[in-house]
């Protein structure tokens, strides 16, 4: 059996069908049901529930294509592997909307983690000005927008991550200039994305790929993988947090040590 992405692309009407399913093939509802190894009743039920696109109408007759047959075969295979009708519909809709494989397979929540989901906040323009005073200008607002810190939402501003925004406000109030904060956030984000990519590659290579190697995973296999990812997420964050604390300590000792050393040299000069 082909790998999951190419199988879904072909069977969900995303790419041309290969020679084994001739694009010019046409079927009546009875012929389609017979070719797919199902019943007309099931076929109509799938269509009513949005799993199967409607046929082309030619007078009073509905004409189905090879793509419909491919879709039916995929539905049958997913049902055999323990997926419910509702989960199949969600999977098909997610794939057609261009979502990633993690979302399609329902793993995105396990990867993100419920503890890491924030409710966006809102802020008035006058409140933003009061927080940053004269340091705030159109250029700073544009940079904050580009970094995803702020979004215009009619007569107010939307704050996607209140925690990140609040941390920035406190650092600014402690005396760090706003342009410096935005520069550092951009640098931190680039470095964190690189670290995150390595961690995700490790997990995908050793946990996800074996599951998707030769066939669509069974529903219970996805549930086990999702539970495993939920268990691993805090451990990965613990490693990153510990290493960040270690790095901050080393850097602080080095930077402060150099500064204190310079001051002592100044005092000790004859």
N, C-alpha and C positions, 0 to 999 in steps of 0.2 A: 504493500500500500504506500502511496506517496506521502511525503511529509505534510504536516498540518497546514502551513501557510499556502503551499501550492494547491493542495486539495481544496481548501476553502475558497481560494481565489477562483479556481475553475468551476467549482460547484455552486458558488454563490453569484454567478453571472458577472464576475469581475473581469475575467479574461476569456479569450476565445477558447472554445472547446476543441479538444484534439480529435484526431481522426477516428478514435473509437466511438465518439459521439458526434456523428456527422451534423454540422450546424443546419443543413437543409432538411433534416428529418422532421416530420410532422406527425402528430398523433391526435386522435379523438380522445375523449375522456376515457372511454373503455380501453382503447389501445394503450394509453399512457399507464393506466392502472395495471394492465396485464404486464407491460414491459418492466414496470417498477416492482412487480411482485406484491402489490397491495390491492385494495378494493376501491371502487369508485366512491364508496361512502367515506373511507379514510381520506381519499384525495380531496373530496369536497370539504371535509372537516378541516384539513390542513389549510385549504384556501380560505375558509371562513375565519380561521384564527390568524391569518396573516403570514403563514409560513410559506405559502406558495403564491407566486404572482398570478393574476388572472390571465386567462388565455386570450388569444386574438380572436375577435368575433368575426365570423363570416356568415352573415345572415343569422340563422338561429343556432349555428354550430360553433362551438368553441374549439379552436385549434391550438394545441400545445406543441412546444418545441423540444429539442434535445436538451436545452438548458433547464426546462421544467423537469425532464427525466432525471438529470443530474441532481437537481435540488431534492427530488423525491428520494433518490438513493441515499443522499446525505442524511436526510431526515430519518430514514429507516435505520441507517447505521448508528446515528446518535441515540435513537430510541433503544436499540439493542444494547448500547453501552451504558444505559441507565439514566440518560438525560430525560427530564420531564418536558412536556410540550412547552411550558412557560419558559424553561431555561433555554430550549432550542430557539424559541422566538427571540429571546434576548440576545443570544449568541449571533443569530443571523443579522439582526438589526445593528448590533455593535460592529460587526465586520463590514456591513455595507456603509456604515457611517464613517469608515476609515479609522476606527479605533485600534489601538495596539493590541497585540496578542494577549497581554496580561489582562486588559479590560475584557476582551472577547471571552477569555476562559474564566473570568470572574476572579482573577488573582490580584487585581489592582488594590482592593481594600486591604488584603493581607500584606502587600508590599508597602503601602502608604502607612498603614497602622491607624487604628481608630484614635489613639492618643495624640496623633500628630495632625489631626484635622482641626482647623480653626474656623470659627464663624467670622466672616469679614466684618469690619467695623465701618463707621462713617464719621466724617469730620466736616465741619463747615469751613469755608474759606477764611472766615474771620478767626476761627479757632487755630487754623494752621499758621496764620500770620502772627497770632499771639504767641505761639510756641517758639517760632524761630526769628521773629522780629525782622530787623533790617538784613539779616543773612539770607532771607528768602527773596528770590526774584524769579522771573519767568524761566531763566536758564536752570535754576535749581529744581523748579517744579518739573521741567521737561526731563531732567536727568532722573528724578525720583519716579516719574512715569515710566521711563525706559527700563528702570530696574524693577518695575512691578511693585513699588512701594505705595503708589497712589494711582487711582483711576478716577477720571471725571465721571460723575453720575448725576447729570442735571444740575441742580442748584447746590450740590454738595460733593464731597470727595469720598470715594470708597477706599477703604484700607484693607487689602487682601489678607495681610498678616499683622494683626494688632500687636502680637508679641515682638516681632521684628521692628515694627515702627516705634513701639514704646522703648525698646532698648536703644534705638537711635536717638530718640528725644533725650533720654537720660545721659547718654554720652555727650550729646551736644551741650546740655546744661552743665555737665562737668567741665566743659571748657574745650572740647575738640571741635574745630571748625567744621561746618556743614560740608564744604567741598571735600575735605579730607575724609570724612565719614563715608561719603558716596564713593570716592575712589577706593577706599579700603573694602567696602562691601563688594564692589565689582571684582576686586582681586580675590577676596575670600570665596566668592561664588565660583569663580573659574577653578580655583584649587579644589574646592569641595566637590564640584561636578566631576573633576578628574578622579578623585578618590572614590566617589560614589560609583562611577563607571567601572572601576576595577572590582569593587565589591559585588556589584550586580553581575559582572561577567563571571566571577567565581561561583556565585550561586546558580546562575543559569547553566554554566558548564557542568556542574557536578550534581545539581538537583533537578533542574527543569528539563534539560536536553535528554537525559536518559528516559524521562517519562514520555517525551514527544518523539522519540527516535524513529519509530516505525509505524505508529498508528495514533489515532485520536485517543486521548486518555479516557478512561472510564470515569463516570461521575464521582465514584467513591475515591478514585485516585486523585482527582482534583481536590476533593475535600481534605484528604491527607496532606497534600502538598500545601494547601492554604493554611492548614493548622501548623505545619512545620515552619512556614515562612513567618507566621505570627510569633512563634517561639524564638526564631532566630533574630528578628528585628531588634528587640531590646538588647540582645547580646552584641550585635554589630554596633549599635549606638553606644553601648558601654565601652567597647574597644576604642571607638573614635573619640569619645569624651575623655577617656583616660589618657590617650596619646596626646590630645589637645592640651590637657592640663600639664602633662610632662613637657610638651613643647613650650608652653607659656612660661613655665618655671625656668627652663634652660635659657630662653630668650631674655627673660627679665633679669636673671642673674648676670648674663653677659652684658646686656645694655647698661644696666645700672652699675655693674662693676666697672665698666669702662668710664662711665661718667664720674663716678666717685674717684676713680684713679686719677682722672684729669684734674679734678678739684684738689686732691691731695698734692699732686705735683706742683700746682700753683702756690699752695701754701708753703711748701717746703723749699721753694726757690730762695736762694740767698738774696 
